[in-house]
Amino acid sequence: MIARTWHGTVPTDKADAYHQYLLVTGVPDLQATPGNRGVTVYRRYDGEVAHFLLTSYWDSLDAIRRFAGDDLERARYYPADREFLLEIEPRVTHYAVLDPPGMLP
């Protein structure tokens, strides 16, 4: 299994609205892609900035390619993202999942 992580920051006063936006754009697109095993959205506040970390889980690099295209490490954005995000981070990261949830003793 492969985890794909994306990070973004928004002003704290837009954090709830951005979370709702994620739930109607990126999250459903990820979940609808064959080979996706799930999505987790994390949020952390740091002063006037809310950090979002979105982790999606995949069967293979080919499955990620169905969502992301040929440049697997390029972040994918939606039209209104620029209205929320403080920065458009161009890259995502991938990790091998060594201990899938529920597999540790």
C-alpha positions as CSV (number, residue, x, y, z in Angstrom):
1,M,0.0,0.0,0.0
2,I,1.1,3.5,-0.8
3,A,0.2,6.7,1.1
4,R,0.1,10.0,-0.8
5,T,0.2,13.1,1.3
6,W,-0.6,16.7,0.4
7,H,-0.2,19.8,2.6
8,G,-1.9,23.1,2.4
9,T,-2.4,26.2,4.5
10,V,-5.4,28.6,4.8
11,P,-6.2,31.5,7.1
12,T,-7.9,30.2,10.3
13,D,-11.1,32.1,9.5
14,K,-11.4,30.0,6.3
15,A,-10.5,26.6,7.8
16,D,-14.1,25.3,8.3
17,A,-15.2,26.4,4.8
18,Y,-12.1,24.9,3.2
19,H,-12.7,21.6,5.0
20,Q,-16.2,21.5,3.6
21,Y,-14.8,22.4,0.1
22,L,-12.4,19.4,0.4
23,L,-15.3,17.2,1.3
24,V,-17.1,18.0,-2.0
25,T,-14.1,18.2,-4.3
26,G,-10.8,16.3,-3.7
27,V,-12.0,13.7,-1.2
28,P,-14.8,12.3,-3.4
29,D,-12.5,12.4,-6.4
30,L,-9.9,10.4,-4.5
31,Q,-12.4,7.9,-3.2
32,A,-14.0,7.4,-6.7
33,T,-10.6,6.5,-8.2
34,P,-10.1,2.7,-8.7
35,G,-7.4,1.5,-6.4
36,N,-8.0,4.1,-3.7
37,R,-8.2,2.5,-0.2
38,G,-9.3,5.6,1.8
39,V,-8.6,9.2,2.6
40,T,-7.9,10.9,5.9
41,V,-8.0,14.7,6.4
42,Y,-6.0,16.3,9.3
43,R,-6.1,19.9,10.4
44,R,-3.8,21.8,12.8
45,Y,-4.0,25.4,13.9
46,D,-0.8,27.5,14.3
47,G,-1.7,31.0,15.2
48,E,-3.6,32.6,12.3
49,V,-2.9,29.7,9.9
50,A,-4.7,26.3,9.6
51,H,-2.6,23.5,8.2
52,F,-4.3,20.7,6.3
53,L,-2.7,17.3,5.7
54,L,-4.6,15.0,3.4
55,T,-3.4,11.4,3.2
56,S,-4.8,9.0,0.6
57,Y,-4.1,5.3,0.5
58,W,-3.5,3.4,-2.7
59,D,-3.0,-0.1,-4.0
60,S,-0.3,0.9,-6.4
61,L,1.5,3.6,-8.4
62,D,-0.7,2.8,-11.3
63,A,-3.8,3.5,-9.1
64,I,-2.3,6.9,-8.1
65,R,-1.6,7.6,-11.8
66,R,-5.3,7.3,-12.5
67,F,-5.9,10.1,-10.1
68,A,-2.8,12.3,-10.6
69,G,-1.7,11.7,-14.1
70,D,1.8,10.8,-15.2
71,D,3.6,13.2,-12.9
72,L,2.8,11.4,-9.7
73,E,4.4,14.0,-7.4
74,R,2.5,16.9,-8.9
75,A,-0.2,18.2,-6.6
76,R,-3.7,18.3,-8.0
77,Y,-5.8,21.4,-7.4
78,Y,-9.4,22.5,-7.9
79,P,-10.8,25.8,-9.2
80,A,-11.6,27.5,-5.9
81,D,-8.5,26.3,-4.1
82,R,-6.8,29.6,-4.9
83,E,-9.5,31.4,-3.0
84,F,-8.6,29.6,0.2
85,L,-4.9,28.5,0.1
86,L,-2.1,30.8,1.2
87,E,0.3,29.0,-1.1
88,I,-0.1,26.5,-4.0
89,E,2.4,23.8,-3.0
90,P,3.4,22.1,-6.2
91,R,4.4,18.7,-4.9
92,V,3.0,15.8,-2.8
93,T,4.9,13.0,-1.2
94,H,4.5,9.2,-1.3
95,Y,5.3,6.7,1.4
96,A,5.2,2.9,1.6
97,V,2.7,1.9,4.2
98,L,4.5,-0.6,6.4
99,D,1.8,-1.1,8.9
100,P,-1.7,-0.5,7.5
101,P,-4.3,0.6,10.1
102,G,-5.6,-2.2,12.2
103,M,-2.5,-4.4,11.4
104,L,-0.4,-3.6,14.5
105,P,-0.8,-5.7,17.6
